[in-house]
Structure formats: C-alpha cells, structure tokens
Amino acid sequence: MWRMARGAPRTPSTRAPSRPAPPPARWRSSRHRSPGHRAPAGRHGRRRSARTRRPRRPSSADPATTRERSASWMTPLFLDASQSLHPQRGNPFRCPPHPRLFSVSPAARCQLGTREAEENVLKRHIAARGRGWGLLSWAGRGESRVSVVAAVCEVAVGGGRLRGRRVSTPDGDAVAFLGVPYAGEAPRFQAAPPVERWSGVRDARESGPSAPQTAGGSEQGCLTVNVWAPAGAEGRPVLVWVHGGLHVAGSNAEPFCDGARFAARTGTVVVAVNYRLGSLGFLTLDHVLGDEVRDSANLGLHDVIAALAWVRAEIAAFGGDPDRVTLAGQSAGATAVAMLLAAPAAEGLFGRAVLQSASPERIGSREYGEAVTTELLELLGAAPEQLLNLPWQRLVEAQGRLLARRSAAGPNTEAVFRPSLDGRLLTRDPVSAVAAGASRTVDLIVTTNVNESSGAVDLTAPDTSALRAMLERHLDVLLPEWAGSRAVAYREALAAELGREASDAQALEACVTDEIYRQPSQRLLDARISAPGSTRAALFTWRLNDSRGATHSLELPFLFRHLDDSAAACAALGPAAPWSLSDEIGSRWAAFAATGDPGADWPEYGSARDTLVLGTSVHCARAPREHLRRLVARARTS
C-alpha cells in the first residue's frame, strides 16, 4: 500500500463538495517541500475563500516539457489541401478556427504526430504547417484546476520504491505516480523484457517520454504507466486507459486524459499506458529479419498486454483491486482494446472493456503488412538489416512520408500502421473472433459519436461535384455489394434519420463515420448478442456550438472531467458544456468498472439494439440510426 511521507497536511479541501475517506493511520507522513515551493493558500498558508482561491500549477513542471506535451490530440490537425479545394474557394476541409490553436512550440507543431492526424480522410498532404482542423486546443494556456499539494507519497512495487505526489482537484485529493516503468528496455522490434530493479527511490512525479513520433519522444524509457489513485484507496476498481492517435501518435500524458479528477470523484484507480507506435510498434519484419523479430507486427499490443500483467501484479500497492480491471480506450486505443478481445494472450487480464470510437475491423493481413514494410524500406533507401540501427527519427520521418504518399491520390480511410493478423498474437479479426466466442464473459461497452468525421469535413460547405465524387468513393467501400445507385440509397436512409435531405458535406461526413466507426462497431455489438458477458451500447450526441456537432474525441473531457481546465478548453467547449453530462458519464463508467452494471436504466444491447444516448438529455433509445445500419447490412449480404 502506498504511504504518505511524514507530516503531510491533511486539511480538508474547501474546493470539493465532498472528500474521500482520510488515509489509514498506519501511513507514515512528513512534510516535503521542493526548493522555492510555496504552498497553495488554504492548505499551508492563509486560508482563502472558495470563490477567490486560484489553483496553482505544479511547481515542478518544466515549461518546455509542458509545451511539448501540449502537442497532443487537443492541438489542431493539419492538412495542405490542393489549390482546387482552397478554403477561400469552397474548400470543405477544416481550417483553424482561431490563431490561438497554433500557439505551441515549433517542435510540438502537429505534423503527423497529432491526435488522429493521419485519419483525416479528406487530406491531400499532411505537413507541419498548412490548413488544419481539430477538436480542441490545449496549448498549455490558463491555469490547471489540478494542483500539487506539498506532500510526497511512496509505494513499493516489484522494481523498487516509487516517489509520487499528492494532487488536489475540485473533486477531492488524489495521488499520482507518473512515468512508472511496466517493462524493461525493449530491443528494437522485439517484445519488452520484465522491469529491472532499481536502487533507492525512483522519482515518479512527472510523466515519462512518449513513444517516438513526429512530435518527439524517446525509444528508451517510454514503456511507462501513469497511475492516479483516490486518497486512501484500498481494493478500488481499476480503469486501464489506452490512448488513441491512429497508432502513430499520442501518449499517456495527454492533458484531457489526466485521471486525477476522475479518480478523486469516482474512487477508481486510473492507469494510463504508453505503448510503441508507428513503424516501431506495428511493422511486419520476420519475413526479412527472421524469427528474432517475430512479434514486430503487433508490438504495440504486446506492450499493452505487458502493462496489464504489471497491473495484475502491482496495482494492489496503489489501492487497486487486480480482480476488477476494466480495459478502456478511445479511437486507436479502443481499436487496440478490440484487438485484445481477440487475443488469447490477453485472456484473464481484464474482466471488462470499454471501446470509445473504435475501428474493430481495422486489421491488416500479412500481405498488407509485408507491402508496408517494402514501401517503407524504399523510402528509407535502406536494407532490412539497417532498420535495427537507424536513428528512430529517420524511421518516423519516413513513415510520415509514407502516410503522405498514401493520402496524395485521394481519400484514405485506412490506417497505414495498424494491428496485423500475424498468426501469433492475432489469428482472427475482433468481430469474427467475438462471434466465435472470444472474450465471451468480458462485460463490454461500445460507444460512438454522431459526428465522428466532422473534424475532417466542414458540414457547412456548399454542395460541389468534388464532394459528390468523394462520397461515391467512400460508398464503394461502405456498400460494396449494392446493385443500384449507392448515393441515392444512402441519401434516402440518411434523410430518414435526419428528417430532412442532407447536403453533400453532411452525407460525406455521415458516410465516413459509418465506414470507419459506427458500422464496424455495430457489427461487433451484433456479434456479442448471445455472449454471457453483458453488452451495452452508447451514442454521444452533445454538440459543440459550431458546425462540428458531436465530433471525434469530444466525449473525453466529459469523461475525465476537464471541461474547465484552461481558458483554451473553456473557449473551445463553450460555457454550455454541461457538468451534469460529465457527472453522468463518469459515474456510469465508474459503476461499470466496479460492478459491471452502469445503471438499471441502461439495458443491454440485445436484439432490440437498445442504446444509451449521451447528449443534452440522457436516455435510452431503441436502435438509433437503424435505417443506415439496415442499408449497410443489406449491401454486405446481397
């Protein structure tokens, strides 16, 4: 069990309506102040009223590091559209809504290393600068509402002792242990070994480096977890979080996925995982480099499995219950969770799973993986053996050019670097595996957002022949066996859902959302109908005050309670972002992690396809967007 260092103050916070139970008396404590530290008023200094108190940033934060980490999924995503689709000439692509969205350090500017940058299905070229879109901007501006308390906490794990820190949030206090290694230094393209023991007390008060990506990172020391535990935790449910980023970007230090507030409010231990990305995490190599790198095609997934094994062995020391582990993720992270539903190697490491905006059918064949390797080697001008020693920056730069090349000819809905059917970890795609009984006892929640692709398509764009041609290309994928006019059939089904005719841009956005997220998720849900584990579906519909609607990733600040963490966040979400919806999502996810039951008013999916709608009101709906589901199902079987 973790303990507080001697003398740490236990003055109740006046900023939270309620406070978790005080730490057990057996914990030892002492006051610890870093050089130059000033205690936040109201805890060690003169008490202020709740109205006037202003939370402080962590005093130990390195501004440069903070700026680098700000280049996460909340910074804008960039594309350089062709001249024929220039913004001033009717471009349907997203442009930066405000210059403030560019206020990150040059090293952190979003090239290919930002949240879902490569998933922009309408991009022509991804560059460090250019036309862009994004959900929100987290540029490190404004004051965080999570502040460090002058207390140091220590815990003993298998690798040695860790020194964490206590943090104060508007929802109560939590303890953070950041940058904790869950595996040893991994040889390139090989599975990671167990953690090596360290001497003394390891500092775990700051996040470790991200996995190598365009925005930076490090090949050494990136396999870490961030752990947030409620104050006084013992035997609490555990939520293991896998970040998104199209398997080429992101980290467990993304600001809107900080788990301190969620942990403090819900009493859940949150564990966020770093894993290897891009060509260093998802590259098929055994056909050119031999059996030594036999796991290279799915190393990112192997890393998540290693993190889950670490959680099972160590989480009790942080107050978590190893028998109540929920594996959750969003976007590419949710896709990784879906893959692990199909992986026998992950069996028994988690009992519940949450997939938010997953693409459960986005898996590569062996032939696909080998073709990507050949193309990457061509761009590098290197022999396969040279991949073992080239600087990782060269690999990341080449994978960026590969992504740009594959996007140049037109819309690209496929992730270039993705999990593969390697015949070892994965032998079937998740939908087929689940239909055959894989993970049948795992309780499951699957969610999508109504406008997943509105960050890539400007829903207010005028009708154009270019948009209609693009729609036809995507409908070829979505409705492969449809005999008649795909566009007419899809527009009719969409109009039945909307109650009106859709514009070209609206039809394209809905089609891309169906193709990548919603219909694959529907097929996964349908494959689970007869499973003994519970299966539930949710649809996020709360809309931003602009044309993006319920866009991709929008649910994250609601889940992790970061609606007001900075001026930039407030400006992006607007004053109408309802805390009641954040309370609703957080409490349901926490109840699911604790018991498997997120509420009596949320029935299982079943043959009626009951779905919880998370919007301006929270209610259960029967088979939402059913006209589109039926159309797609007919087009795949006719």
N, C-alpha and C positions, 0 to 999 in steps of 0.2 A: 504493500500500500504506500502511496506517496505520502510524504510528510512535509509540513511547512518548516522552514528554518526558524530558529528560535526568535521569539519576540515579535513576530509579525502581527500587526494590529488586526483586530477583529471587530472594529467599529462597524455596526450595521450601516449599509449604504442607504442614503436617503433618496437615491435616484430610482430605485426599483420599488414597485409596489409590494413585492414580497421577496424573501431572501431564503436561499436553501438552508438546510439544517447546518448548524455550526460544526466544524471539524471535530472528530473524536478527540477526547482528552489525551489519548496516548501520543498524539503527534507532538513532536518537539518543534520549537519555533524560536527564531531570533530575528531581530531587525537587521535588514540588509539594505544599504544604500549604495548605489553606484556613485562614482565621483561626480560632483556637480548636480546630483539629483535633488529635485525639490518635490516634496510630497504634494499630491493634489489636495487643494483646500477641501476641507470637510472630512479628511481622513487622518492626516497628521498635522495639519495646520489649522488656521482659524476656520470655523465652520461657515459655509455659505448656504444660502437658501437653495432649494432645488431649482428655483427659477433663474438664479444668476450664475449657478455653477457652470463652468465650461470645461468639458472633458479635455484631458491632455493627451498628446501623442506619446507613444513610448519614447522615453528619453534616450534609449539606446539605439533607436532606428538610424540607420545610415541614409541620409537623403539620396545619395546616388543609388543605393540599393532599392530604396522606395520607388524612385523614378523608374528603375529598370523593371521592377515588379509591376508597375502600373501598366506596362505594355502587355496586358493580358486580354482576356476576351472582352473587357469593357472598353478598350480603346477601339477606334474605328478600324474597319477593314477596308482595304484599298483595292482598286482596280483601275486600269487605264483603258478606258473604252475606246473603240475605234472612232475615227472622226465622223463617220456617218451616224453614230449614236452619241454625239457630243451632248452634254447636259443642256447647252443653250439651243440645241436643235432637236428637242424632243427625246432626249435620252431617258429610257426607262430605268436606268441604273441609279442606285442611291448615291447621293452626294453628301459630303459632310454637312450636317445641319448647323454647325457653328464652328468658327475657327478655334474655339477652345478645345475641340476634340483633337487638335493636333498638338496640344501642349504637353508633350512628353519629350524626354531626352532624345537626341538624334540616334543614339544606339538602340533606343527602345522603339523606334518608329516601326509601324506594322508593315512588314514586307510579306513574307509567307508565314511568319511566326506568330500570328494572332489568332484569336479565337475563331475557328471555322473559316479562316480566310479562303482556303482552297475550296470550300464548299459552296462558294458563290457561283451558282450555276449559270450566271449570265456574264461572268467576267470574260474579257478578252486577253488581259495580261495583268499579272499581279506585280506590282513594283513597290519600291519603298515610298514613293510619293505618287499621287495621282488621284483620280476620282475615288471616293470611298463611301462606305456605309458602315453602320454599326448600331448595336442596340443602345449602349450607354457608354459614356466616357468616365473612366476612373483615372484621372490624371494626377492623383496624389494631392488634390487641392482640398482645402477646407479641413476641418478638424474631425478626426475619427471619434466616434462615440464609444469606442473601446479603449480604455486607458490602463496603463500599467500601474499596479499598486507596488509599493516598496516592500515586496515580500518575495523571497526565493523559496522554491519548493524542490525537494529532491525525491527521487524514486530509484529503486534498484531493479534493473532488468538483467536478462541473461548476459548482455555485453558489458555491463558495469553500471555505475551510478550516473544519473542524469540530473542536471540542474535546470528546472523550469522556472516559470514565473506565474504569479497570480495576476489576473486581469479583472478589472471592474467594468461592467457593462450596464446599460439601462435596465437589463433584465436580471441583474444579480452578478455575483462573482463566479469566475471560472478559473481553472488552472490550465496553462498552456505549456506543452513540451513540444518544441518545434525542431525540425531538422533531425529527427531521431532515425538512425540507420536501421533498416529492417533486413538488410543483406550486406554482404561484404563487397569489395571492389570486384566488379564483374569484368572478366576478359572480354574484349570487343567481340560481339556476335555470339557470345556464349551465355548460358544461364549463370545467374549470380550465385556465389557460394554463401554459406551462412555468415552471419556477422562475426567479426573477430572481436575479442575482448579488448577493452581499452583500460588504461590505468587512470587512477584519480577519478575526478568527477567531470563528466562531459557537459559542456555548456549547451543547453537546449532551449535558449531563449530567443533565437532567431531562426527563421526558415533556412533550409539548405538551398543549394543551387538547383535550378530546374534542369531537366534533361536537355541536351544540346538541341537548339532550334535557332531559327533566324534571329530572334531577339537576344540570344545569348545562351548561357547555361554552362554546364561542365559535365564531362564524361565521368569524372571522378567525384564521388560523394553525392550523386544525385538520387540514389535509391533510398529515399527517406520518407518518413511519415510525419505529419503534424497531428498532434493529439490535443484535444480540448476536453476537459472533464469538468463537470459541475463541482463546486466546492463541497467537500465532504462525501464524494461519491464512493459507493460500495455496491457491487452487484448490479450496476446500471446497464440497460441495453446499450448496444454499440451500433453506430452507423458508420460504415466504412465508405468513404466518398472517392469516386474515380472521376477526375476532371475530364472535360472534353477538349476539343482542339483539332479534330479531324486526324488524330493520331500523329500530328506533326508539331503541335504547339500546346502551350498551357503548362500549368504546374499546380501544386497543392498550396501555393501561396497567393492564389488569385484573391483579391480583396473581397469580392462579393461572396466567396465561398469560405471565408473565415468562420469557423464553427463556434466561436466563443459565446455569442449571444444565443444560438440555438441550444448549446449545452447548458448554459445557465438557466434558460427559461424552461426547458423540457426535461432536464435531468438525464439527458442522453450523452454518452461519451461519443465524440466525433473523431474519426481518424481519416485524414485526407492523404492520398497516396500519390507519390511521384512514380513514374514508370518511363521506360525508354521509348523514344518516339522516332517517327520517320524511318530513314534507312538504317538507323542504329537499333531500331526496335521491331521493324516489320519488313525484312528483306530476305528473300529466299536465296540461300547461298550453298546449301550442301551439295548441289549438283556441280558446283565449280570449286568448292573448297573442302569437300569431304565431310565425313561424319562428325568431326570435331565441332562443327557449327550447325549441327542438325536441328537445333531449336531456333535458328535465327529468324525464321519467318514469323514467329509469334512471341518474340522475347518480351514485348510489352505486356502480353497476357501472362507469361511466366512470372514477370515481376509482380503483377497484381496477386497472383497465387502465392508468391513468397511473402508478400505483405499480409495476406490473410492468414498464412501459417504463423507469422510473427504475432498477429493479433490474438490468435488462439493461445499461443504460449505466454504472452506477456500482458495482455490487456487487463487482467485482474489487478496488476500492480497499480494501474491508473484508476481503479474503481469500476472497471467494466466487467460484464458477465460474458465469458467466452462462449457460453451456450446460447446467447441471444445476439447474434451478429447479423445485421442487415447490410447487404452489399448494394450500394446505390451509385448512380452516375447519371450524367446528362450528356446528350449528344454523342460524341465519340466515346465518352466514358460509359454511357448507357449501352452503346454497342458492345463495348468490352464486357460489360456485365452480361449481356445476352449471350456472348460467346462462351462465357464461363458456365452458363446454364447447360451448354452442350459439351462441356469438357469434363470427362471423368476425373481428371486430376484435381479439380476444384470441389469435388463432391465432399460434403460434410464440413466444409469450411465456412459456410453461411447457410442460414435457415430461411432467410427472407431476402427479397430483392426488389429494388425499385428502378425502373427504366424510364427516364425522362427524355423524350425526343430521341429515341433510339432508331437505328437503322439495322434491324436484326438480320437482314438478308445481305448486308454489305460484307461479303466474304469472298476472297479470291481463290480461284482454282490454282493448282500447282503450275499449270501452263501460264496462267496470268502472272504469277509471282516470278517465274523464270524470265518472262518477257520484260518485266520491270527491271530486273537485275541487268539484263543485256543492255537496255536503254540507258541505265544509269552509268554503266561502265563505259559506254560510248561517249557520254557527255563528259566523263572524267578523263577520258583518254588513258585509261589505266587497265592493267591486267588484274584479274580477280585477286591475286595474292597481295597486290598493293593496297587493297581495301583494309587490310589488317593494320596498316601503319600510317595511312594518310591522316593528316590533321582532321579532326571532326568538322572543322569549319569548311573544309573543301567538300566533304560529303553533304553537308547541309546546303551549301551553295549550289551544288549540282542537283540535289533533289528539288531545290527551288526552280531551277531551270527546267527540270523535267515536268514539274507541275504546270509551269507557264506554257511549255510546249504542248502539253496535252489539252490545255484550255484554249490555245490560239485558234484552233479550227472551228470552234463553236462551243455551245453549252456542254458542260461536262458535269455529270451528276455522280461520277464515281470517284471515290477516294483512291488516290494512287497507292498510297501506303496504307494497308489495311490487314486485318487478320486473314489468315490463309488456311485452306484445307491441306495441312502439311502431312496428314496421315499419322501423326503422333499425338499432338495435343487435341487437334480438331479433325474429326473424320466426317462430320455432317454439319450442315448449317444449322443455326439455332432453331428455326421453325421446324425443320424436318426432325431434328433430334428431340425437341419437346413433344412433337406429335407422336414420336415413338416411345415416349415415356421418360425422357431425360429430365432430371430435377423435378419429378412429379410431386414430391412432397414439399417443395420450396413454396412458400407463400409469395405472391407476386403482385406488384402494382405496375401498370404500364400507363404512361401519360404522354400526350402530345399537346402542342399549342395550335390554335386555329390557324394562325398566320405564320407558320414556321419560316417561310421563304420570303417574307415581306422585307427583310433586310437586303435582299438581292434584287427585288422587283419593286419599282415605285408604283404603288397601286393607283396613283393619281395620273399616271402617264396617259397621254391620248392614244387612241387606237391607231395602230400602224401595221403595215404589211410585215415588217420585221418581227413584231411581237407575234403575229399570227403564224409566221413561219417557224418561229421558235416553239410555239405551242404545239404545232404539228410534230416537231421532232421529239418533244417530250412525250406526247401521246403515243408515239410509236413504241415507246418503252412501257408506258403505263397500261396501254390497251393493245397488247401485241397481236391478239387473235380476232380483233373486231373487224367484221366484214364490211360494214358501211362506213360512213363518214365519222371518223373518231371525234373531230372537233364539234360536229353537230350533237353527237350523243353526249359528249362530256359537258358541253354548254347547257344542254337541256337538264342534265342531272344537277349541275351546279345551280341553275336557276331555281330548280325545285327546292334546293336547300336554302338559298338566299331569299326567295320570294320575289326575285326580280332578275333581269338579264345582267350578266356580268360583263364588264369591259374586257378588252383584250388583256390588259395587265392583270386584272383580277383573276381571269381564267388561267393565265400562265402561272401566277403565284399559287393558286389552289392546286394546279396540276403538279407543280414541282413539290409542293408539300405532300401531296398524296403519293407521289413516286418515291420520295426519299424516306419519309417518316410515317405518315398516317397509315397507308395501306399495308406496308410490311408489319407495322405494329398490330394492326387488326388481324393479320394472319397469325401472328404469334399468339394473340389472345384467343383466337378461334381454336388454335392447336391445343390450348390448355383447358378447354371446356370440361373435359372428363377427368382432369387431374385431381387427386385428393387434396393437394395444397390449394389454398384459396387463391382466386384470381380476380383482380379488380382493375377497372379502367377509369381514367380521368381525362378531362379535356379542359385545358386552361384557356379562358376566353377574355380575361380582363384586358382592356385595350389601353395602349398609350394614347395621349392626346394629340396624335398626329396620324399620318396615313399608314403607319406600320401595324397598327392593331395589336393583336396578341402574338408578338413576334418571337423568334427563336431566342431562348435563354431568359426571357422576361420573367419567368417564374422564380429564378434563382435568388434575387434579392428579397423576394417574399419568403421563400423557404428559410434562408439563413438570416433573415431579419436585418437587412441592410437598406431599408428604404430611405433613411435619412443620414447616412454615414458621412456624407460630404456635400458641399454646395453643388458639386457637379452631379452627384446622384439625385439630389432633390430637383435640380433643373431638368434632368433627363426624364425622371419619372413623373414630375409634376406634383403639385400639392394634393392631388386627389388620390394618390396611391393609398389604398385603404389598409390600415394596420389590422383591421378585422380579418381581411383575407390572409395576411401573413400569419395571424394567430390560428386561423383555420387550417392552413396547410401545415404549419409547424406542429400543431397538436395532433393532427391526423398521422403525419409521418412518424412522430414520436410514439404514438399509441401503437402503430403498426410494428415499429421496431421492438416495442416492449412486449406485445401480446399477439401480434399478427392480426388484430382487429382494429381497423382505423375508424370505427364508428358504426353503430347499428343502422344509421340512415344511409350507409354506403353499401348497398348489396353487392354480392359477387356478380361478375360479368355475365356468365351463363348464356343460355341460348337467346335470352331477351336482349343481350348486349347492353345491360344497364351500365351507365357511365356517370360518374360524378362530374358535374360542371363547376369549374372554379372560376368565377367571374364576379360581376357586381353583386350577384347573389350566388349562393352555393346550394345546389340542388341536384337531385338525381334525374337523369333523362334517359329515356329508352332509345337506344340505337341512334344517337345523333349522327348526322351526315350519312344516313343509311342509303340514300339514293346513289351517292358516289361509291360506297362500298359494294353495293349490288352490281353496279355497272362494271367496276373493275373485276369483280369475281366472275361475271359472265364472260368478260373479254379474255380471261385466262383459261377458261374451260371450253369455250365454243370452238 
